[in-house]
Amino acid sequence: MNYPYENFEDMLNAAIAKNGSGIAVYTETGKVSYKQLRGDAFTLAAFLQGMGVKKGERVAMIVSNSPEFIAGYFAITLLGAIAVPINTFLKYEEFEYIINDCGAKFLFASAQLAKEIRGLESKTAIKKIIWIGDRDEFDETNISYAHALGCKIELNLTDRPKLDDLAHIIYTSGTTGKPKGAMISYRNLISNVGCAHEVFHVRTRDRFAVFLPMFHSFTLTAMVLLPIFAACSIILVRSIFPFSNVLKQVLLKRATVFLGVPAIYTAIGKAKIPWYFRWFNCVRIFISGGAPLAEQTITDFRVKFPRAVLIEGYGLSECSPIVSANTLQKQKISSVGLPLPGYEVKCINDEMMELPAGEVGELIVKGDCVMQGYLNMPDATDDTIINGWLRTGDLVKIDEEGYIFIVDRKKDLIISKGINIYPREIEEVLFKLPEVEAAAVIGVRDEHADEEVTAFIQFKEDMSLDEKDIRAHLKKHLANFKIPKTIYFKDELPKNATGKVLKRVLKEQIRGEI
């Protein structure tokens, strides 16, 4: 790939050259121009430099969606320091673990999260916290964002980051075990946004609706870095709740690109959307990632929004994160598309041998999107990256045209009485029931160390079904050995920030009951 930029300073300067008077960020109450965004980032970088932040140092971010998140992120990277965006929904012990793991001494934090992170500086190496939003007390340790923006120090950029320097560290969502810090370089990110720019045909006049959390790799790359790479606009919605406000902002600010996760598209597909939104919205492309879409969701959505294209893609934090996507010209239902230009994928068996088209095996990925490794975890890195190929842990089929179909997570595979059972197949059938809001299927070991198929179901509000009816529905579509032995009904299934059901938590709950 031809790299137009070596770092984000180059990218910001190019955006100014293309669209300097244009709007970088629309908020619900105002807007930030590209010139202002660049100015704020440079001022914050000068402040950080004055505090002693050096190239290669990690700066943590526990920050809600905001223009300040974007300015802070770019400020960190201008210095060649490494941004560490952290999931704002974590608990105190998890914040403590991540900050100690990455060794951050400086932290950007949202003031509304002050209670959640109180005392963090006493348990970590944090020396300074820059608070975004209203806070009662400021001192030498606790500094206001407004004060940092008033910095008069001149920025000295003598040692600019290069392509293979780290831009950020993204901690995995933790669906299994302790979170791991994926080390992502400028080469990884600029490759990824450049490829996405090509596949999605992004234009300067596009407007990206951003309501998913920016700390997540998917949102950060596809909905923050990509629009700035293309010098177009971000429509920032601070929260997904209420969702009616998301739709309102999409309509009023004429969003053209909408990114969501399957749970959102399932809800939109089955909800009553106002007629005026259906016909007067400007969205040309809906992008889905985070987990495979149910076939029923795709069908419902296409009926509701015939003028837009719903594109399903696939990625993971370790690949910066986008690996594949359907194109505007062609979408295969239930497929996560073709690998992005310049990336290679293979479907392999346990011996790392490539399998023929149509056979189920593990997906491996090679290309400039692949991370440098896991921070402080050389063994995990060696297990994951082999001869430049990243083992995703996802079971897939690849057809004759190269389209990828996600079958399941390898770690989610259930082996019952020697037979492989893919939970995703059962979940797809459950999602066909209009009463089902969320569903998860796991394997639970019995006294014989065999795995029993166990299902968890969350119904939509004011809806329910009898277990008898659910079993009858499953038997219509599935072989008997795939029918769950036990079905649990839950008011709310545990999910991570992107709406993915945390099966690890469900397994722990089951173990606690046994």
C-alpha positions in Angstrom: 0.0 0.0 0.0 1.1 3.6 -0.7 1.1 5.5 2.7 0.1 9.1 2.2 0.9 10.0 5.9 3.5 8.8 8.4 1.5 10.0 11.4 -1.6 11.8 12.5 0.0 15.3 12.4 0.3 14.7 8.6 -3.3 13.5 8.5 -4.6 16.5 10.4 -2.6 19.0 8.2 -4.0 17.3 5.1 -7.5 17.6 6.4 -7.0 21.3 6.9 -5.6 21.6 3.4 -8.7 19.8 2.0 -11.4 21.2 4.2 -9.9 23.8 6.6 -13.1 25.8 6.9 -15.3 22.7 7.1 -16.8 21.2 10.2 -14.9 18.3 11.9 -17.4 17.6 14.6 -21.0 18.4 15.0 -22.3 18.1 18.6 -25.9 18.3 19.7 -25.4 22.0 20.6 -22.5 23.3 18.5 -19.8 22.4 16.1 -16.0 22.3 15.9 -14.1 23.3 12.7 -11.1 21.4 11.5 -9.0 24.5 12.3 -10.3 24.6 15.8 -9.7 20.8 16.3 -6.1 21.1 15.1 -5.6 24.2 17.2 -6.9 22.5 20.4 -4.9 19.3 19.7 -1.7 21.3 19.3 -2.3 23.4 22.4 -3.0 20.3 24.5 0.1 18.6 23.1 2.1 21.7 24.2 0.6 21.4 27.7 1.4 17.7 27.9 4.9 18.4 26.7 5.3 21.0 29.4 4.2 18.4 32.0 7.0 16.1 30.8 5.1 13.7 28.5 7.7 12.2 26.1 7.7 10.2 23.0 6.8 6.5 23.7 5.1 7.3 27.0 1.6 6.0 27.6 -1.3 8.4 28.3 -4.5 6.8 29.5 -8.0 8.1 28.5 -11.1 7.3 30.5 -13.3 9.7 28.5 -16.8 9.6 27.3 -17.7 10.5 23.7 -16.9 14.2 23.2 -14.9 16.6 21.0 -12.4 16.6 23.9 -11.8 12.9 23.4 -10.8 13.5 19.8 -8.6 16.6 20.6 -6.9 14.7 23.5 -6.3 11.6 21.4 -4.6 13.7 18.7 -2.6 15.7 21.3 -1.1 12.5 22.7 -0.1 11.2 19.3 1.3 14.5 18.1 4.1 14.0 20.7 4.7 10.5 19.7 3.2 9.4 23.0 0.9 6.4 23.0 -2.8 6.8 23.7 -4.5 4.2 25.8 -8.3 4.6 25.5 -10.1 2.6 28.2 -13.6 1.3 28.4 -15.5 3.8 30.5 -17.9 1.0 31.7 -15.3 -0.9 33.6 -15.0 -1.3 37.3 -12.3 0.3 39.5 -10.2 -2.9 39.7 -10.2 -3.1 35.9 -9.1 0.5 35.5 -6.4 -0.2 38.0 -5.2 -3.3 36.2 -5.0 -1.6 32.8 -3.3 1.5 34.0 -0.7 -0.5 35.9 -0.3 -2.8 32.9 0.4 0.0 30.5 2.4 2.1 33.0 0.6 5.4 32.3 1.6 8.4 34.3 -0.9 10.8 32.8 -4.7 10.5 32.4 -7.5 12.3 30.6 -10.8 11.6 32.4 -14.4 12.7 32.2 -15.6 14.5 35.3 -18.8 12.5 35.5 -16.7 9.4 36.0 -14.9 10.9 39.1 -16.6 8.5 41.5 -15.6 5.4 39.5 -11.9 6.3 39.4 -11.5 8.1 42.8 -8.1 7.3 44.4 -6.7 5.7 41.2 -3.6 7.8 41.5 -2.7 6.1 44.8 -2.9 2.6 43.3 -1.1 3.4 40.0 1.7 5.5 38.6 -0.7 8.3 37.6 0.9 11.7 38.4 -1.6 14.1 36.7 -5.3 13.9 35.7 -6.7 16.3 33.2 -10.5 16.5 33.9 -13.0 17.1 31.1 -16.1 18.7 32.5 -17.2 20.4 35.8 -15.3 19.4 38.9 -15.3 21.1 42.3 -11.6 21.0 43.1 -8.4 21.3 41.1 -4.8 21.1 42.3 -1.4 20.1 41.1 -2.5 16.6 40.4 -6.1 17.4 39.2 -6.1 19.8 36.3 -9.0 21.2 34.3 -9.2 20.7 30.6 -10.0 24.4 30.2 -6.7 25.2 32.0 -4.8 22.9 29.7 -6.3 24.6 26.7 -5.1 28.0 28.0 -1.5 26.8 27.7 0.9 29.4 26.2 3.9 27.1 25.9 5.1 26.7 22.3 5.0 23.1 21.0 8.3 21.7 20.0 7.9 18.7 17.6 11.4 17.6 16.8 11.0 13.9 17.1 7.8 13.1 15.1 6.4 9.6 15.2 7.1 7.2 12.2 4.9 4.7 10.5 6.0 1.8 12.7 5.8 3.7 16.0 2.9 2.8 18.3 -0.2 5.1 18.0 -2.4 3.5 20.7 -2.9 0.4 22.8 -6.4 -1.0 22.8 -7.3 -3.5 25.5 -9.5 -6.4 24.3 -13.0 -6.5 25.5 -12.3 -9.3 27.9 -14.8 -11.9 26.8 -12.2 -14.4 28.1 -9.8 -13.8 30.9 -7.8 -10.7 31.7 -7.8 -7.9 29.0 -4.8 -7.9 26.7 -3.3 -4.7 25.4 -3.1 -4.8 21.5 -0.3 -2.6 20.4 -1.4 -0.7 17.2 1.0 1.3 15.1 0.4 4.2 12.7 1.1 1.8 9.8 -1.7 -0.5 11.1 -4.2 2.4 11.4 -3.4 4.4 8.3 -3.5 1.1 6.3 -6.9 0.3 7.8 -8.5 3.7 7.3 -7.0 3.9 3.8 -8.5 0.6 2.8 -11.9 1.4 4.4 -11.9 4.8 2.6 -11.6 2.9 -0.7 -14.2 0.2 0.0 -16.8 2.6 1.4 -16.2 5.3 -1.2 -16.0 8.0 1.5 -16.3 11.6 0.3 -15.5 15.0 1.9 -19.3 15.7 2.0 -20.0 12.6 4.1 -21.2 12.9 7.7 -20.6 10.0 10.1 -23.1 9.5 12.9 -21.1 8.5 16.0 -22.9 7.2 19.1 -21.0 4.0 19.9 -18.2 4.4 22.5 -15.1 6.0 21.0 -12.8 3.9 23.2 -13.7 0.8 21.2 -11.4 0.0 18.3 -14.2 -0.3 15.8 -15.6 3.2 16.5 -12.2 4.8 16.9 -10.9 3.6 13.6 -14.0 3.6 11.4 -15.9 6.5 12.8 -13.2 8.9 14.1 -10.0 8.3 12.2 -11.7 7.5 8.9 -13.8 10.7 8.6 -10.8 12.8 9.5 -8.6 10.9 7.0 -11.3 11.8 4.4 -11.7 15.4 5.8 -15.4 14.9 6.3 -17.7 15.4 9.4 -18.5 13.6 12.5 -21.9 13.9 14.1 -21.3 13.2 17.7 -24.2 11.8 19.8 -23.0 11.5 23.4 -25.2 8.4 24.3 -27.2 5.7 22.5 -30.0 6.4 25.1 -32.6 7.4 24.3 -32.3 6.0 20.8 -34.9 8.3 19.5 -32.4 11.1 20.0 -29.8 9.2 17.9 -32.4 9.0 15.1 -33.3 12.7 15.6 -29.6 13.8 15.3 -29.1 11.5 12.2 -32.1 13.2 10.6 -31.4 16.8 11.6 -27.7 16.8 10.8 -28.1 14.8 7.6 -25.9 11.9 8.4 -24.8 9.8 5.4 -22.8 7.0 7.2 -24.3 5.1 10.2 -22.3 2.5 12.1 -24.0 0.1 14.5 -23.7 -3.3 16.1 -26.1 -6.2 15.5 -28.2 -5.4 18.6 -29.0 -2.0 17.2 -29.9 -3.2 13.8 -32.1 -6.0 15.3 -33.9 -3.3 17.3 -34.3 -1.0 14.3 -35.4 -3.8 12.1 -38.2 -4.7 14.4 -39.1 -1.3 15.9 -41.7 1.1 14.5 -39.6 3.8 12.8 -41.3 7.1 12.1 -42.3 7.3 8.4 -40.6 10.6 8.0 -37.2 9.2 9.1 -37.5 6.3 6.6 -38.1 8.7 3.7 -36.2 11.9 4.7 -33.0 10.5 6.2 -29.8 11.0 4.1 -28.0 7.7 5.1 -26.4 6.1 2.1 -24.6 3.3 4.0 -25.3 1.4 7.2 -22.3 -0.4 8.5 -22.5 -3.3 11.0 -19.6 -4.9 12.9 -18.8 -6.4 16.3 -20.7 -9.7 15.7 -22.5 -11.4 12.8 -25.9 -10.2 11.9 -28.8 -12.6 12.0 -30.3 -13.3 8.6 -33.7 -12.2 9.8 -32.3 -8.8 10.9 -30.8 -8.2 7.4 -34.2 -9.1 5.8 -36.2 -6.8 8.1 -33.7 -4.0 7.6 -33.7 -4.1 3.9 -37.5 -3.9 3.8 -37.4 -0.9 6.1 -34.6 1.0 4.4 -34.7 0.2 0.6 -32.7 3.3 -0.4 -29.6 2.6 1.7 -27.0 -0.2 1.6 -26.5 -2.3 4.8 -22.9 -3.5 4.8 -21.7 -6.2 7.2 -18.1 -6.2 8.1 -15.7 -8.1 10.4 -12.8 -7.2 12.5 -11.0 -7.5 15.8 -8.9 -5.1 17.9 -5.8 -7.1 17.0 -6.3 -6.1 13.3 -6.8 -2.4 13.9 -9.7 -3.5 13.6 -11.3 -4.0 10.1 -10.4 -7.2 8.3 -13.2 -7.6 5.8 -16.5 -6.0 4.5 -19.1 -6.4 1.9 -18.8 -3.8 -0.9 -21.3 -1.2 -2.0 -21.6 -3.0 -5.3 -22.2 -6.5 -3.9 -23.4 -7.9 -0.5 -23.8 -11.6 0.3 -26.4 -12.2 2.9 -24.9 -13.7 6.2 -21.3 -13.0 4.9 -18.9 -10.5 6.4 -17.5 -9.8 2.9 -14.1 -9.9 1.3 -10.8 -9.0 2.9 -9.9 -5.3 2.6 -7.5 -4.6 -0.3 -3.9 -5.8 0.5 -5.0 -8.1 3.3 -4.8 -11.9 3.1 -7.1 -14.4 4.8 -7.0 -18.2 5.0 -9.2 -20.8 6.6 -7.1 -23.4 8.4 -7.3 -26.6 10.4 -5.6 -27.3 13.7 -2.3 -28.1 11.9 -2.3 -24.7 10.2 -3.1 -26.2 6.8 -5.4 -24.3 4.5 -8.8 -25.8 3.9 -10.7 -26.0 0.7 -13.6 -23.6 0.0 -16.7 -24.2 2.0 -15.0 -26.2 4.9 -15.1 -24.9 8.5 -11.8 -23.8 10.0 -10.1 -21.0 11.9 -9.6 -17.7 10.2 -6.1 -16.3 10.0 -5.2 -12.8 8.7 -2.0 -11.3 7.3 -1.3 -7.7 6.3 -0.4 -4.3 7.5 -3.5 -4.3 9.8 -2.0 -6.9 12.1 -0.9 -5.5 15.5 2.7 -5.6 16.7 1.7 -7.8 19.6 0.2 -7.8 23.1 1.8 -5.5 25.7 3.8 -7.4 28.3 2.6 -10.7 27.0 5.2 -12.3 24.7 3.9 -15.8 25.1 0.3 -14.7 24.1 1.8 -12.8 21.2 3.7 -15.8 20.0 0.6 -18.0 20.2 -1.5 -15.5 18.3 0.9 -14.3 15.5 2.7 -17.0 13.6 4.9 -16.1 10.7 3.0 -12.8 10.3 -0.4 -14.6 10.3 -2.7 -13.6 13.1 -4.9 -16.4 14.5 -8.3 -14.8 15.1 -9.9 -17.7 17.1 -13.0 -17.4 14.8 -14.4 -20.3 12.9 -15.3 -19.5 9.4 -16.1 -20.8 5.9 -14.7 -19.0 2.8 -16.5 -19.6 -0.4 -15.2 -19.8 -4.0 -15.3 -16.0 -4.5 -13.4 -15.4 -1.2 -16.4 -14.2 0.8 -16.0 -14.9 4.5 -18.9 -16.5 6.6 -18.5 -16.5 10.4 -19.6 -19.8 11.9 -18.6 -19.2 15.5 -15.9 -18.3 18.0 -13.5 -21.2 18.2 -13.6 -20.9 22.0 -17.4 -21.1 21.9 -17.5 -24.4 20.0 -19.5 -27.0 21.9 -18.5 -30.6 21.7 -21.3 -32.8 22.9 -21.0 -36.6 22.7 -18.2 -36.1 20.2 -20.3 -33.9 17.9 -19.3 -30.3 17.1 -22.1 -27.9 17.7 -21.9 -24.2 16.7 -23.8 -22.0 19.1 -24.3 -19.3 16.4 -26.5 -21.7 14.4 -28.9 -22.2 17.4 -28.8 -18.4 18.2 -29.8 -17.6 14.6 -32.9 -19.8 14.9 -33.8 -18.1 18.3 -33.5 -14.7 16.7 -36.2 -15.6 14.2 -38.7 -15.4 17.1 -39.9 -11.7 17.2 -40.2 -11.9 21.0 -36.5 -12.4 21.4 -34.3 -9.4 22.2 -31.0 -11.2 22.9 -29.9 -14.9 23.0 -26.8 -16.8 23.8 -25.9 -20.4 23.7 -23.0 -22.0 25.6 -21.7 -25.4 26.5 -21.9 -26.5 30.2 -19.9 -29.5 31.3 -21.7 -32.2 33.1 -20.4 -34.8 35.5 -19.0 -36.9 32.6 -17.0 -33.8 31.3 -19.3 -33.8 28.3 -20.9 -30.5 27.3 -24.6 -29.9 27.4 -26.1 -27.2 25.1 -27.5 -24.4 27.3 -29.5 -21.4 26.1 -30.1 -18.0 27.6 -32.9 -15.8 26.4 -33.8 -12.2 27.0 -37.3 -11.2 25.8 -38.3 -7.8 24.5 -40.2 -5.6 26.9 -43.7 -6.8 27.6 -43.2 -9.9 25.5 -42.6 -13.6 26.4 -42.9 -17.1 25.2 -43.4 -20.5 26.9 -40.4 -22.8 26.9 -42.6 -25.4 25.2 -43.2 -23.0 22.3 -39.5 -22.2 22.0 -38.6 -25.9 21.9 -41.2 -26.5 19.2 -39.7 -23.7 17.1 -36.2 -25.0 17.6 -37.2 -28.6 16.6 -38.6 -27.2 13.3 -35.2 -25.9 12.3 -32.6 -27.9 14.1 -31.5 -31.5 14.6 -32.3 -33.0 18.0 -28.7 -33.0 19.2 -28.6 -29.2 18.8 -31.7 -28.5 20.9 -30.6 -27.0 24.3 -31.0 -29.3 27.3 -31.7 -26.3 29.5 -33.2 -22.9 28.7 -32.8 -20.0 31.1 -34.8 -16.8 30.8 -33.1 -13.6 31.9 -34.4 -10.0 32.4 -31.0 -8.8 31.0 -28.1 -10.7 29.5 -24.6 -9.4 30.4 -23.0 -7.5 27.6 -19.9 -5.5 26.8 -19.7 -2.0 25.5 -20.5 -3.0 21.9 -23.6 -5.1 22.8 -21.8 -8.5 22.6 -23.2 -11.0 25.1 -20.4 -12.0 27.6 -20.6 -15.8 27.5 -17.8 -16.0 30.0 -20.0 -14.3 32.6 -22.9 -16.7 31.8 -20.6 -19.6 32.3 -19.5 -18.2 35.7 -23.1 -17.8 36.7 -23.8 -21.4 35.8 -20.8 -22.6 37.8 -22.0 -20.6 40.8 -25.3 -22.4 40.7 -23.9 -25.9 40.4 
